[in-house]
């Protein structure tokens, strides 16, 4: 999924209630690709489940792992990839927009590293109808905040990031405690290359979310939505840190996501992978151990842990490498969980080249 579509997804989810609901009046189209451990996946079941109506729009990938759907209402969806038996392989919240001309395809890609990614995550929240209520309470007229939100929604749909930033900034001035508005604002700033501003916006949004008080009239005061929103802002920060070549900050942010309890196995694994690529073996092992503690079936976490421990083993003059029992156990566990996984050949090669000992 491109960064632009990620931002459009957020604005559809968070601002659909501002002004006329876009999803009620327009339809769009979507195309994409599905891969499993780097291999394009044929005959995968693809579903887009509407957050508004609950209706599911379904298709299958072709021999190239590609799919297309048309006639879907604009709005927020759960994008779900399933195997032939209907078992969930992948799930995430996304959004479908009209684009600039109304004829473009929304590009949606699922690069599945580990079957089951996101399948237990909360579903897309229904549109926020507070804007509708405010119009009724004021005799059909929009409040100033809702007017800015309508402008923001339209600007983001057109990918007009400066206009979206301006409108969202003005809306937040009038409603500073609406933490959900900070997510698309940070995204609009990020798309303009305003990375530091985006990071600060996310942090402010997180603080607002943490202070949110229960309110039956406010769907975004729900603890589950707050938890998900905080995770979204942290993941946005991690992506920015990677973009600006600050991997250590990205790894620390992934750890924060894991500590928040949102999909911790994947979050800790991401931190492990970043540390691994940095050559920070000890930190990588610690993060992978957290990933494994959260999900004992996280195969790739065992592989990275085993690889780090093998690399830290002692190499003698004959070329034999002596490693800890933990290194061998981790690699064997990976092969047990993923005998045909993308790292299977490498794991077998590592096991064949080492001896347990000091």
HELIX and SHEET records of a PDB file:
HELIX    1   1 UNK A    3  UNK A   15  1                                  13    
HELIX    2   2 UNK A   22  UNK A   25  1                                   4    
HELIX    3   3 UNK A  130  UNK A  137  1                                   8    
HELIX    4   4 UNK A  144  UNK A  157  1                                  14    
HELIX    5   5 UNK A  161  UNK A  174  1                                  14    
HELIX    6   6 UNK A  181  UNK A  191  1                                  11    
HELIX    7   7 UNK A  195  UNK A  210  1                                  16    
HELIX    8   8 UNK A  219  UNK A  221  5                                   3    
HELIX    9   9 UNK A  223  UNK A  243  1                                  21    
HELIX   10  10 UNK A  247  UNK A  260  1                                  14    
HELIX   11  11 UNK A  264  UNK A  278  1                                  15    
HELIX   12  12 UNK A  281  UNK A  294  1                                  14    
HELIX   13  13 UNK A  299  UNK A  311  1                                  13    
HELIX   14  14 UNK A  325  UNK A  337  1                                  13    
HELIX   15  15 UNK A  344  UNK A  352  1                                   9    
SHEET    1   A 3 UNK A  39  UNK A  40  0                                        
SHEET    2   A 3 UNK A  27  UNK A  36 -1                                        
SHEET    3   A 3 UNK A  66  UNK A  73 -1                                        
SHEET    1   B 3 UNK A  39  UNK A  40  0                                        
SHEET    2   B 3 UNK A  27  UNK A  36 -1                                        
SHEET    3   B 3 UNK A 105  UNK A 112  1                                        
SHEET    1   C 4 UNK A  56  UNK A  60  0                                        
SHEET    2   C 4 UNK A  45  UNK A  50 -1                                        
SHEET    3   C 4 UNK A  75  UNK A  82 -1                                        
SHEET    4   C 4 UNK A  88  UNK A  96 -1                                        
SHEET    1   D 3 UNK A 314  UNK A 315  0                                        
SHEET    2   D 3 UNK A 321  UNK A 323 -1                                        
SHEET    3   D 3 UNK A 354  UNK A 356  1                                        
END                                                                             
